[in-house]
Amino acid sequence: MTIIQNKKTEYKADFLIPALIFALILTAGGGVFFYNRVVNLSHDLDNYKTTLREIEVKNAELKNNFFEITNPQKLQSLIENGSLILDKNPEYIKKQQLVQNN
């Protein structure tokens, strides 16, 4: 009677092929993940740039309003109307004077 047995050989490639397939799947998944992060960061950066431009415009408007309010010609007209009094020799309050007065 003849018994037929398969040839028993141990291939090291049998372990290598699933490891390479797993590494390929892991690399593809990591690539998708990092690509997604880069795209999200790019969109966030665009949003921050837009916000920064809006803040710069508001800052310029506030500076313009401030300089309009403190315009020397406008202050001169307030002095002439009598709303303000121009003091040629102002005396500033010092910290020691406040302590002595109390």
C-alpha positions, 0 to 999 in steps of 0.5 A: 500500500502506498501512502501519498504525503505532501512534500513538507518543506518550510518556506520562510517566504510563507511568513514574509508575504503576509507581513509585507501585505500587512505593512502595505495596508498599514502604510496606505492607511497611514498615508490617508490619515496624514493626507487628511491631517495636512488638508485639514491644517491647510483649511484651518490656516486659510481660515486663520488668514481670513480672520487675521485680515478681518482683525487688521481691518478692524484695527485700522478702523479703530486707529482711524477713529482714534486719530480722528478724535484726537485730531489737534484741529478738532481739539482746538475747536473744542478749546475755542468753544469753551468746552475745554480749558488750555492749561499752559503750566499743568501741575501733575499730581504725584503719589506723595501729594495724594498720601499727604492729602489723605 
